[in-house]
């Protein structure tokens, strides 16, 4: 573990050697190869949420999560052909400069604050998930686990900027994919191979991918109740996952500086778009890998397949993968898996921290013009925002305990937390991209209204009787985007243009 931390710190130092400008820290001089941007994006998309939460989902359920990959593919194709090239043509440092050119300075500021707040919470939830696994396999309490991952990721991000993020993410992505494959081979070796697992899981209905729930009847009340149960309150239906994944991807990869920044480091929009589409295609086999790992864990812990009864607690589904690593992985290989868990925790933080600092300096404090002053401000912002991001992860510890009874799982936390403010952002960007309407006032009103709606949807279990989630998280971003866009286009259209 110490050796792995030393390697990523060395990469941060190596990429940050010599005098750097803010352009180097923010965009790597726009000289990052498309393949490196692609690998970095894949690594960040995997992160702790995929590494821990996806096996937990298939362990306790089936392969419904894979449905979201189809929506993500459609969203990335739209972004690659419509958004990314335009961002490069405008030579943007952050995507929020696009809204400034369309609607003015106040919209730029509001969108930047939306991103800062939303990304702190979303990345904090991912750091929490990674630290959850790290805590399980090392025996450390949650707070030190979060602090260790946060400090290491913060140091190399501070040293090397976006270049350090991209190259360390490339390493970390490789490490935790290799670790996942290793764990899967160990699981399959203990349950008679792939065929035995697949047959047993298929018989139990645990390999189902597509869900097309039928509406009940014959009365209108029964149809409505069935619709609310299967299409509004649940996130497992195909069409819910398709549209939810599509809108979530448009927001996360088109309006979120964390993801877009690495696409802006390439030489042009064509290379950035190719990296984006490549990550969409790679998402399918990687998601299948982690889903199969969870299914294999389910088979392993069935006494008739494993051939033995475990003598440790496996009741906590969300920790099932790190529990398996701790008790079943042989010595030697265990160190590799530990490194993968550590990588998952750090990759949840590094790129977000760089994007947050970039947005603070470029969009919020853009009045600072002196290059040396901007460089010092960027480094100070990285430190302060790193502390806040770790604080958000610590807050997720309390949040997860409060929401445990509602059935709000790790995937819901990781993906749902992104939708609170991103519907407002996506609606504003669509007004700017797809129409010639919208004004500063209408776009800001739409974003704020959407944000209030998103917060109300996130807090459902706190005020809905029984602590239930009435509207599932894939709908949050769809509704938020519709509200933001619908109000935004009401403006008179006398805007600056972009």
Secondary structure, DSSP 4 states (H G I P E B T S, - for coil): -HHHHHHHHHHHHHHT-S---HHHHHHGGG---HHHHHHHHHHHHHHHIIIIIIHHHHHHS-SGGGHHHHHHHHHHHHIIIIIHHHHHHTT-SSTHHHHHHHH-HHHHHHHHHHHHHHHHHHHHHHHHHHHHHHHHHH---HHHHHHHHHHHHHHHHHHHHHHHHHHHHHHHHHHHHHHHHHHHHHHHHHTTHHHHHHHHHHHTT-S-----PPPP-SSHHHHHHHHIIIIIS-S-SHHHHHHHHHHHHHHHHHT-HHHHHHHHTSSSHHHHHHHHHHHHHHHHHHHHHHHHHHHHHHHHTSHHHHSS---S----GGGHHHHHHHHHSPTTHHHHHHHHHHHHHHHTTHHHHHHHHHHIIIIISTT---HHHHHHHHHHHHHHHHHHHHHHHHHHHHHHHHHGGGT--HHHHHHHTTHHHHHHHHHHHHHHHH-S---HHHHHHHHHHHHHHHHHHHTHHHHSGGG--SS-HHHHHHHHHHHHHHHHTTS-S-----
